[in-house]
């Protein structure tokens, strides 16, 4: 059977595909990023022929994980992370990935330092920063009155090294400050680009699940 050849326009920033050319990518908003590519549809169909995965019967799943949330003690934060749960039960869900966003200077680093403090009182925490040194982080902790007994600092921007370190130490909580400074050696582009942020986030999510 002959191969079915088709052409599509692929965004060089986010890999979104479109049948027609446009000056702007409708997915990521990039201008002039769509490039014409030729695709062998037969090869794509062959690649799609994979074995099915195992499904989980949710009716047989216990609520044990739900009850093992990391409670920070910061009331509003716990409420947001566990909407609908009673007070004292809401908090960080094990195996989850949470993105904290906002304008520069609004206090994101201060908030994650306080989260590290609360969780670190009973569990191990790894605080990873690609923007600040260990001395700067320690100075902030001292200013906030945080005792860093169970908080380890990792000054690293390579996603693969972060994953390897976390896999070895297996902390209860990992803080990445910030993901815009992290890059993966397996992804083209500079740190902070859409592809890098997406790829690094996926690798951290897979790490959290394991």
VENURMO-V274703 format. One record per residue. N is the residue number from 0. PSI is psi in radians with two decimals (NA if undefined). D_CENTER is the distance of its C-alpha to the mean C-alpha in Angstrom with 2 decimals. Layout:
n=[N/N]
psi=[PSI/PSI]
d_center=[D_CENTER/D_CENTER]
This chain:
n=[0/1/2/3/4/5/6/7/8/9/10/11/12/13/14/15/16/17/18/19/20/21/22/23/24/25/26/27/28/29/30/31/32/33/34/35/36/37/38/39/40/41/42/43/44/45/46/47/48/49/50/51/52/53/54/55/56/57/58/59/60/61/62/63/64/65/66/67/68/69/70/71/72/73/74/75/76/77/78/79/80/81/82/83/84/85/86/87/88/89/90/91/92/93/94/95/96/97/98/99/100/101/102/103/104/105/106/107/108/109/110/111/112/113/114/115/116/117/118/119/120/121/122/123/124/125/126/127/128/129/130/131/132/133/134/135/136/137/138/139/140/141/142/143/144/145/146/147/148/149/150/151/152/153/154/155/156/157/158/159/160/161/162/163/164/165/166/167/168/169/170/171/172/173/174/175/176/177/178/179/180/181/182/183/184/185/186/187/188/189/190/191/192/193/194/195/196/197/198/199/200/201/202/203/204/205/206/207/208/209]
psi=[2.17/2.65/2.53/1.91/2.29/2.81/2.45/2.86/2.15/2.33/2.26/-0.22/-0.83/0.01/0.24/2.56/2.48/2.51/-0.42/2.70/2.54/2.64/-0.35/2.39/2.22/-0.22/-0.95/-0.18/0.10/2.48/2.36/0.49/-0.13/2.24/2.44/2.24/2.58/2.28/2.35/1.81/-0.54/-0.71/-0.66/-0.71/-0.67/-0.68/-0.49/-0.21/1.36/2.84/2.62/2.72/2.92/2.37/2.77/2.29/1.81/-0.44/-0.40/0.00/2.27/2.88/0.34/-0.76/-0.71/-0.59/-0.08/0.45/2.58/1.84/2.10/-0.41/-0.08/1.79/-0.88/-0.67/-0.83/-0.65/-0.72/-0.72/-0.39/0.95/2.25/-0.24/2.66/2.71/2.39/-0.13/-0.29/2.71/-2.84/2.22/2.20/2.38/0.16/2.85/2.13/2.23/2.14/1.97/2.85/2.93/2.67/2.42/0.07/-0.12/0.38/-0.79/-0.62/-0.73/-0.78/-0.50/-0.71/-0.63/-0.77/-0.67/-0.85/-0.83/-0.63/-0.19/-0.43/-0.22/2.86/2.44/2.44/2.14/1.94/2.26/2.32/-0.02/-0.55/2.70/2.99/-0.67/-0.69/-0.73/-0.76/-0.66/-0.69/-0.75/-0.77/-0.70/-0.58/-0.02/0.56/2.23/2.08/0.73/-0.70/0.25/2.06/2.47/2.40/1.95/1.55/2.52/-0.08/2.11/-0.68/-0.67/-0.65/-0.81/-0.73/-0.72/-0.80/-0.69/-0.56/-0.76/-0.46/1.05/2.91/-0.49/2.38/2.26/2.24/1.99/1.70/2.92/-0.33/-0.28/-0.09/2.50/2.70/2.38/-0.28/0.00/2.34/2.61/2.86/2.77/2.42/-0.27/2.82/-0.79/-0.73/-0.80/-0.77/-0.82/-0.75/-0.70/-0.70/-0.74/-0.63/-0.59/-0.73/-0.66/-0.73/-0.65/-0.52/NA]
d_center=[42.60/41.77/38.24/37.19/36.04/34.22/32.74/29.61/27.94/24.38/22.21/21.49/18.37/16.52/18.88/20.17/23.74/26.84/30.48/31.95/31.35/30.26/29.98/26.56/23.52/23.21/19.48/18.11/21.43/22.20/25.93/27.80/24.86/26.36/28.08/30.55/29.74/32.00/30.69/32.63/32.11/33.77/31.24/28.37/30.23/30.77/27.12/26.38/28.90/26.67/27.43/26.17/23.55/24.38/24.09/23.87/26.60/24.96/28.48/28.69/25.36/26.01/24.41/23.89/20.07/20.37/22.82/20.73/18.38/17.80/20.09/19.58/22.99/21.85/23.49/21.92/18.32/19.13/20.89/18.01/15.64/18.55/20.59/23.90/23.99/26.90/26.69/25.88/23.73/20.71/17.64/14.25/14.08/13.75/11.21/8.99/5.54/6.96/6.81/10.17/12.03/15.67/18.46/19.16/21.34/20.70/19.63/15.84/16.38/19.32/17.54/14.82/17.87/19.68/16.98/17.05/20.81/21.12/18.94/20.44/23.89/23.62/20.70/19.17/16.29/14.71/14.21/12.83/14.13/14.81/17.06/19.32/21.49/22.13/25.26/23.61/21.15/24.17/26.25/23.90/23.86/27.65/28.05/26.20/28.15/25.25/26.35/23.80/25.45/22.42/19.85/19.27/18.25/16.60/17.40/15.39/13.65/13.62/10.52/13.14/14.90/12.07/11.45/15.27/15.83/13.61/15.22/18.54/18.40/16.50/15.89/15.46/12.72/10.43/9.99/8.54/11.11/10.23/7.60/10.74/12.57/10.58/12.07/12.56/16.26/16.12/15.23/17.91/17.66/17.01/13.98/13.03/14.18/12.80/12.75/11.06/8.15/7.92/8.69/6.49/3.24/5.97/7.20/4.92/5.39/8.86/9.32/8.86/11.31/13.67]
